Amino acid sequence: MSYLFPTYNKWPIKVKEAFGTSLIDEHGKKYLDFVAGIAVCNLGHCHPYVNEMMINQLNKVSHVSNLFHIDGQEEVAKALTSNSSGDAVFFCNSGTEANEAAIKLVRKATGKKKIITFYQSFHGRTMGSLSATGQDKIHQGFAPLLDGFSYVPFNNSKALNEAVNEDVAAIMLEVIQGEGGVHGASAEFIETINQLKEKYNLLVVVDEVQTGIGRTGKAFGYQHYNLSPDIITVAKGLGNGFPVGGLIGKAKLIESFGPGSHGSTFGGNPLAMAAANATLQTIFQDSFLKDVEEKSNYFISKLTEVLKDSEVVKEIRGKGFILGIECNQDVSSFIVALRDKGLLVLNAGPNVLRLLPPLTVTYEELDLAISLISNTLNVKLVESK
């Protein structure tokens, strides 16, 4: 008997130890981890500097309250704003909390409630964030949803133009839809968003929960585009495994989030800030991000080469180390086969394998993954019955 709600279909693995890109189960089997806590452990498991900073902080003070000044918050906020289009930060504990904060800030700042999001998007599972999510399967059983959201096909400029009017407060998007299949925004689509922002004076919210903190080879995924978001939400990789999230906003929004407008008991506590500070000090270095980009280019090139004749592979896409391999069939059996061989990967919808290795992955580990993926996907197409 389990004392847990069965909200997850758990894999048959009990992790006993983890370091770098490796997980070791209770039987001593070693896995190459291309899940990384679902794009969380960007510096790998048990990163020495992150651990050291957290232990040092733990021996001083782990939690007080946001009634007190916490030096680490200013340091982390400075790193986030210095490397983004934002000017101020609100700290919370997760991506869904960051997106809830964004929804509240949009309403408070604009006096409007209509927000345009996109089909196959994913913004979280609390009532506001699941209402923002454009997937029916996430909505099932939770009606009525939060009012005010309209969904538009992703990368469809015509549909977006038709959906936006003076009543719209904001457009909210992921520049790469992670859970929705690893689909990246087109340059044309981003330009349409910029034009609508200018025409209607609306806000642009970019959900960087999965794409932020170096995962795409830049500090934030939106920086691959001509885009300057008003609000950016972050979490996952921000604490390299310690729960921490944040909302980054432009200066014009600061007065809308004054005392009493929003809060979080645990958000931005000293321990979370120690983890985030160490993580950002490491990732927000030009040399580190360049290394991510170079390794990703190598990985994509080699994967493309070894899978070019596969009957099941349709497309390889993504940026940095958020990559998707779309197949012509359900990928669940491939995930199990790769797991049995010692490589852990995810899906992104029924037909897409999602690869999210730690950004510290080595070329040798990439070569091993390429070999395992090639051996698994270079198979005959399974005919539908």
C-alpha positions in Angstrom: 0.0 0.0 0.0 1.2 3.5 -0.8 0.3 6.6 1.2 0.7 8.8 -1.9 -1.9 10.1 -4.2 -1.2 8.4 -7.6 -0.8 11.6 -9.5 2.3 10.2 -11.3 2.9 7.1 -13.3 6.2 6.3 -11.7 9.0 4.6 -13.5 10.3 1.3 -11.9 13.5 3.0 -10.6 14.5 4.0 -7.1 17.4 6.5 -7.3 19.9 6.1 -4.5 22.7 8.3 -5.7 23.2 11.0 -8.4 26.2 13.0 -9.6 26.7 14.9 -12.8 24.8 13.3 -15.6 24.5 10.0 -13.8 21.8 8.3 -11.7 22.4 5.1 -9.7 19.5 2.9 -8.7 19.1 0.7 -5.6 20.5 -2.2 -7.6 23.7 -0.3 -8.5 22.6 0.2 -12.2 23.9 3.4 -13.6 21.9 5.6 -16.0 22.8 8.5 -18.2 20.3 11.1 -17.2 18.9 13.1 -20.1 15.9 14.1 -18.1 17.7 16.2 -15.5 14.7 16.4 -13.2 12.7 17.7 -16.2 15.1 20.5 -17.2 15.9 21.3 -13.5 19.5 20.1 -12.8 21.1 22.2 -15.5 24.5 21.9 -13.7 24.0 18.2 -13.2 23.3 16.4 -9.9 25.2 17.4 -6.8 27.1 20.2 -8.4 30.0 20.9 -6.0 29.7 24.7 -6.0 25.9 24.7 -5.6 26.2 22.2 -2.8 28.9 24.2 -1.0 27.0 27.4 -1.2 23.8 25.7 0.1 25.6 24.0 3.0 27.3 27.2 4.0 23.9 29.0 4.0 22.2 26.1 5.9 24.7 26.5 8.7 23.8 30.2 9.0 20.1 30.6 8.4 17.8 28.7 6.0 14.6 30.7 6.4 13.3 33.9 8.0 10.5 35.7 6.2 10.1 38.3 3.5 9.4 40.8 6.3 13.2 40.9 6.6 15.8 42.1 4.1 17.5 39.1 2.5 20.8 39.9 0.8 20.7 36.9 -1.5 17.5 38.1 -3.1 19.2 41.3 -4.3 22.2 39.4 -5.7 20.0 36.9 -7.6 17.6 39.6 -8.8 20.6 41.6 -10.1 21.9 38.6 -12.0 18.4 37.9 -13.5 17.7 41.5 -14.6 21.3 42.1 -15.8 20.8 39.2 -18.2 17.3 39.9 -19.3 14.9 42.6 -20.4 13.5 43.0 -16.9 14.2 45.4 -14.0 12.7 43.8 -10.9 12.0 40.3 -9.6 9.4 38.6 -7.4 10.6 35.3 -5.9 8.4 32.2 -5.4 8.9 28.4 -5.3 7.9 27.0 -8.7 7.1 27.6 -12.3 3.3 27.4 -11.8 3.6 30.0 -8.9 5.6 32.3 -11.2 2.9 32.0 -13.9 0.2 32.7 -11.3 2.1 35.8 -10.3 2.3 36.8 -13.9 -1.4 36.5 -14.4 -2.1 38.6 -11.4 0.4 41.2 -12.4 -1.1 41.4 -15.9 -4.5 42.0 -14.5 -3.3 44.5 -11.9 -1.2 46.5 -14.3 -3.6 46.7 -17.2 -7.0 46.6 -15.6 -8.0 43.9 -18.1 -8.3 40.2 -17.8 -8.2 38.8 -21.3 -4.9 36.9 -22.0 -4.1 35.1 -25.3 -2.2 31.8 -24.9 -1.6 29.0 -27.4 -2.8 25.5 -28.1 -0.4 22.8 -26.8 1.1 25.3 -24.3 1.9 24.3 -20.8 2.0 26.8 -17.9 1.3 24.8 -14.8 -1.4 23.0 -12.8 -2.8 25.5 -10.4 -6.1 27.0 -11.4 -4.8 30.1 -13.1 -1.8 28.4 -14.8 -3.8 25.4 -16.0 -6.4 27.8 -17.3 -3.6 29.5 -19.3 -2.5 26.1 -20.6 -3.9 25.3 -24.1 -4.4 21.5 -23.5 -7.8 19.9 -22.9 -6.2 16.9 -21.0 -4.8 19.4 -18.4 -8.3 21.0 -18.0 -10.3 17.8 -17.6 -12.1 17.6 -14.3 -11.4 21.1 -13.1 -14.1 23.2 -14.7 -15.0 26.0 -14.5 -11.6 27.4 -15.4 -10.4 30.9 -14.7 -12.2 33.2 -17.0 -10.3 35.4 -19.5 -8.1 33.0 -21.5 -8.3 32.5 -25.3 -6.3 29.9 -27.1 -4.8 30.4 -30.6 -2.8 28.0 -32.8 0.9 28.4 -32.2 2.9 30.0 -35.0 -0.3 31.1 -36.8 0.0 34.8 -37.3 -3.3 35.1 -39.1 -5.2 33.5 -36.2 -3.4 35.6 -33.7 -4.2 38.9 -35.5 -7.8 37.9 -35.6 -7.9 37.1 -31.8 -6.3 40.3 -30.5 -8.2 43.5 -29.9 -8.4 46.4 -27.5 -9.7 44.1 -24.7 -6.6 42.0 -24.6 -4.3 42.5 -21.7 -1.4 40.3 -22.7 0.0 37.6 -25.0 1.6 34.7 -23.0 3.8 32.2 -24.7 6.7 29.7 -24.5 9.2 30.5 -27.3 9.7 26.7 -27.4 6.7 24.6 -26.3 8.4 22.0 -24.2 5.5 19.8 -23.0 3.7 20.5 -26.3 6.2 18.8 -28.5 9.4 20.9 -28.6 8.0 23.4 -31.1 9.9 26.7 -31.5 8.3 30.0 -32.4 9.1 31.2 -35.9 10.7 34.6 -36.5 7.6 35.7 -38.4 5.3 34.8 -35.5 7.5 36.8 -33.0 7.3 39.8 -35.3 3.5 39.5 -35.4 3.6 39.6 -31.6 5.8 42.7 -31.6 3.4 44.4 -34.0 0.4 43.6 -31.9 2.2 44.7 -28.7 2.9 48.1 -30.3 -0.6 48.5 -31.8 -2.6 47.6 -28.7 -0.1 48.5 -26.0 -0.5 45.0 -24.5 2.0 43.1 -22.4 4.1 40.2 -23.6 4.7 37.4 -21.1 7.3 34.7 -21.9 7.2 31.5 -19.9 10.9 30.5 -19.5 10.3 27.9 -16.9 11.7 25.2 -19.1 13.8 27.2 -21.6 15.5 29.6 -19.2 18.8 29.6 -17.3 21.0 28.6 -20.2 19.1 25.6 -21.5 18.9 26.9 -25.1 22.5 28.1 -25.1 21.5 31.6 -24.1 20.5 33.0 -20.7 16.9 32.9 -21.8 15.2 31.3 -24.8 13.5 34.5 -26.0 17.0 35.9 -26.7 17.2 33.9 -29.9 14.5 36.3 -31.2 13.9 40.0 -31.7 11.8 40.1 -28.5 11.8 42.2 -25.3 9.2 40.6 -22.9 7.5 42.7 -20.3 7.3 39.7 -18.0 9.5 36.6 -17.8 8.7 33.6 -15.6 11.5 31.3 -14.5 11.9 28.2 -12.2 13.2 24.7 -12.9 16.9 25.4 -13.6 17.1 28.4 -11.4 18.1 26.4 -8.2 19.6 23.4 -9.9 17.2 21.1 -7.9 16.3 23.3 -5.0 12.7 24.6 -5.4 12.8 28.3 -6.5 10.9 30.3 -9.0 10.7 33.9 -10.1 8.9 36.6 -12.1 11.0 39.2 -13.8 9.2 42.3 -14.9 10.0 45.7 -16.5 10.2 48.9 -14.4 6.8 50.1 -15.6 5.2 47.2 -13.7 6.9 47.7 -10.3 4.2 50.0 -8.9 1.5 47.4 -9.6 3.1 44.9 -7.3 3.4 47.0 -4.2 3.0 45.9 -0.5 0.1 43.5 0.0 -0.5 42.8 -3.7 1.2 39.4 -3.7 3.4 37.3 -1.5 5.0 33.9 -0.8 6.0 32.6 2.6 9.0 30.5 1.3 9.7 32.5 -1.8 13.3 33.8 -2.0 14.3 32.4 1.4 18.1 32.5 2.1 18.6 28.8 1.2 16.9 29.1 -2.1 18.9 32.2 -2.9 22.1 30.4 -2.1 21.2 27.7 -4.6 20.1 30.2 -7.3 23.1 32.5 -6.8 25.6 29.7 -7.2 23.7 28.4 -10.2 23.6 31.8 -12.0 27.2 32.6 -11.2 28.1 29.4 -13.1 25.7 29.5 -16.0 25.5 33.2 -16.8 29.1 33.2 -18.1 29.7 33.7 -21.8 32.2 30.8 -21.9 29.7 28.4 -20.3 26.8 29.4 -22.7 29.1 29.2 -25.7 30.1 25.7 -24.6 26.4 24.7 -24.3 25.8 26.0 -27.8 28.8 24.2 -29.3 27.9 20.8 -27.6 24.3 21.1 -28.7 25.3 21.8 -32.4 27.5 18.7 -32.2 24.8 16.6 -30.7 22.1 17.7 -33.2 24.5 17.2 -36.2 25.5 13.7 -35.1 21.9 12.7 -34.3 20.8 14.0 -37.7 23.5 12.0 -39.4 22.9 8.7 -37.6 19.1 8.9 -37.8 18.8 10.1 -41.5 17.8 6.7 -42.7 15.5 5.8 -39.8 12.0 4.8 -40.8 10.5 6.0 -37.6 12.1 9.4 -37.2 10.3 12.3 -38.8 12.1 15.4 -37.5 14.8 16.5 -35.0 14.2 20.0 -33.5 14.9 22.4 -30.7 17.6 24.7 -29.4 20.5 24.1 -27.0 19.6 21.1 -24.9 15.9 21.2 -25.2 15.5 18.8 -28.1 12.7 16.8 -29.6 12.8 13.8 -31.9 9.5 13.4 -33.6 8.6 9.9 -34.7 5.9 8.4 -36.9 4.6 6.3 -34.0 4.1 6.4 -30.3 7.4 6.7 -28.5 6.6 5.0 -25.2 8.2 1.7 -26.2 11.4 3.6 -27.2 11.5 5.4 -23.8 11.4 2.0 -22.1 14.0 0.5 -24.5 16.4 3.4 -23.9 15.8 3.1 -20.1 16.7 -0.6 -20.2 19.9 0.3 -22.1 20.8 3.0 -19.4 19.6 6.2 -21.1 16.8 8.2 -19.5 14.6 10.4 -21.8 11.1 11.8 -21.7 8.2 12.2 -24.1 6.6 15.5 -25.2 3.3 14.3 -26.4 2.7 10.8 -27.8 5.1 10.9 -30.7 8.1 13.0 -29.5 11.1 12.0 -27.6 12.4 14.9 -25.4 16.1 15.2 -24.6 17.0 17.4 -21.6 20.5 16.6 -20.6 22.4 18.6 -17.9 24.2 21.5 -19.6 27.4 20.1 -18.2 27.1 16.9 -20.3 30.4 15.8 -21.9 31.1 15.0 -25.5 31.8 11.4 -24.4 28.4 11.2 -22.8 26.8 12.7 -25.9 28.5 10.1 -28.1 27.1 7.3 -25.8 23.6 8.8 -26.0 23.9 9.1 -29.8 24.9 5.4 -30.0 22.0 4.2 -27.8 19.4 6.4 -29.6 20.7 5.2 -33.0 20.5 1.6 -32.0 17.0 2.1 -30.7 15.4 4.2 -33.4 17.0 2.7 -36.5 14.2 0.2 -36.7 11.4 -0.7 -39.1 8.3 1.4 -38.9 5.6 -0.3 -36.8 2.5 -0.6 -39.0 -0.8 0.7 -37.4 -3.4 -2.1 -37.1 
